[in-house]
Amino acid sequence: MTEASPTPPGGQELFAGELRKLFAFARRDFRTALSYRMAFFTDLIGLAAQIVVFYFIGRLVDPAALPTYGGTQVTYLEFAAVGIGIAVFVEFGLQHVSRAIRGEQLMGTLDLLLMTPTNWSTIQLGSVAFELVFIPLRMTIFLVAVALAFGLDFQASGIGPSLVLLLALIPFVWGLGIVAAAIVLTFRRGGGVVGILSLALALTSGLYFPVDLLPSWLQEAAQLNPLAVATNGIREALVAGGDWAAVGSDLALLVPMALLSLLIGSICFRLALRREHRLGTLGQY
């Protein structure tokens, strides 16, 4: 009498299983965040300190040098507050995936994790699942608190378009984060590369100063910088009010570049993972 072999799970069951793993990753990171409350509060204090510094810097800036959005003259603090919120989001997104990979390496659990029947993309997405919800919410609360504390004239109608642009920016940042993770997987350390990448993006994005102040060749580069597109669109929405037509034109530029970044990151991580498997060095750190 022969035993019947177990039926392999279908595509729908596999998807449901991977989705449950994503929730497990998010639950783990949420509990970790709760266990480090002091780090959360010191992060908020750091953001508040930046706002205070930029408030006094703004008193030295000529308002005529600042751009207008929808015919409305922006103040420097309104200009910088959006830049600070997005800069924190980008920095965290670039570093978190690579830090997660590095942490698994140092604990000696990376090879065990990748040996489980879990898709590698699930592991990557799971490492940022909590942040995909937390960071947009955190940025919204941050901008609302700054607007109330300093009397900034942000338009409530611009919150929706701003969140749409921020969500469209996430795959771009995530793709770069996966590239950083591939570098860490191969060379064990990639903080310097991530730092240079963050600096290059910030320099041509107009986070802290108008892009018009840059040399002409850098201004042209800024037009192809997804971070600059998203930042300018979010400022336009918050200062001049929600304009879904303008958001549509920004999304037409942002979404293809975000998907390309995600594709490049996925290819780089696959190649790095294949190299480590071939050399048998995945567990080394």
Stockholm file with secondary structure:
# STOCKHOLM 1.0

chainA/1-285         MTEASPTPPGGQELFAGELRKLFAFARRDFRTALSYRMAFFTDLIGLAAQIVVFYFIGRLVDPAALPTYGGTQVTYLEFAAVGIGIAVFVEFGLQHVSRAIRGEQLMGTLDLLLMTPTNWSTIQLGSVAFELVFIPLRMTIFLVAVALAFGLDFQASGIGPSLVLLLALIPFVWGLGIVAAAIVLTFRRGGGVVGILSLALALTSGLYFPVDLLPSWLQEAAQLNPLAVATNGIREALVAGGDWAAVGSDLALLVPMALLSLLIGSICFRLALRREHRLGTLGQY
#=GR chainA/1-285 SS CCCCCCCCCCHHHHHHHHHHHHHHHHHHHHHHHHHTHHHHHHHHHHHHHHHHHHHHHHTTSCGGGSCEETTEECCHHHHHHHHHHHHHHHHHHHHHHHHHHHHHHHHTCHHHHHHSSCCHHHHHHHHHHHHHHHHHHHHHHHHHHHHHHHTCCCCGGGHHHHHHHHHHHHHHHHHHHHHHHHHHHHHSCCHHHHHHHHHHHHHTTTSSSCGGGSCHHHHHHHTTCHHHHHHHHHHHHHHHCCCHHHHHHHHHHHHHHHHHHHHHHHHHHHHHHHHHHHHTCTTCC
#=GC SS_cons         CCCCCCCCCCHHHHHHHHHHHHHHHHHHHHHHHHHTHHHHHHHHHHHHHHHHHHHHHHTTSCGGGSCEETTEECCHHHHHHHHHHHHHHHHHHHHHHHHHHHHHHHHTCHHHHHHSSCCHHHHHHHHHHHHHHHHHHHHHHHHHHHHHHHTCCCCGGGHHHHHHHHHHHHHHHHHHHHHHHHHHHHHSCCHHHHHHHHHHHHHTTTSSSCGGGSCHHHHHHHTTCHHHHHHHHHHHHHHHCCCHHHHHHHHHHHHHHHHHHHHHHHHHHHHHHHHHHHHTCTTCC
//
